[in-house]
Amino acid sequence: MPSQHHKVPHNKAIGLEEHIMSHALQRIDETREALIGALAERNWDAIGELDLGCRNVIEEVLSEVPVNEDVLREKLESLLAVYQQLLEVTTGERQAIFEEMSLINRAKNASKVYHLFG
């Protein structure tokens, strides 16, 4: 017959695991909010740092057990939506830079032609 003494540490261990998981899920939320803020400010350095931190938190969460899969799915889907928005913005920024560089190159070429015949 198992003694009560063995169950208490097990319950405490489960409580600790739940606390660690809760903290990790909270860090996902905090990182998501920070990414949203950095994206709004177009702070690409902060976004890079937050992305690395986010990857570490996700690794931590996925390596822990037990995981409340429904809560984790909700957090990750919310984070995915931010990354999709980030991808859209960076693609738009890259296109804008490409168009600006094209205009600069056309202006340089026009200036060269002007100086040849001027």
Protein Blocks (a to p, Z undefined) as FASTA:
>chain_A
ZZfklmmmmmmmmmmmmmmmmmmmmmmmmmmmmmmmmmmnopaklmmmmmmmmmmmmmmm
mmpccddfklmmmmmmmmmmmmmmmmmmmmmmmmmmmmmmmmmmmmmmmmmmmmmmZZ
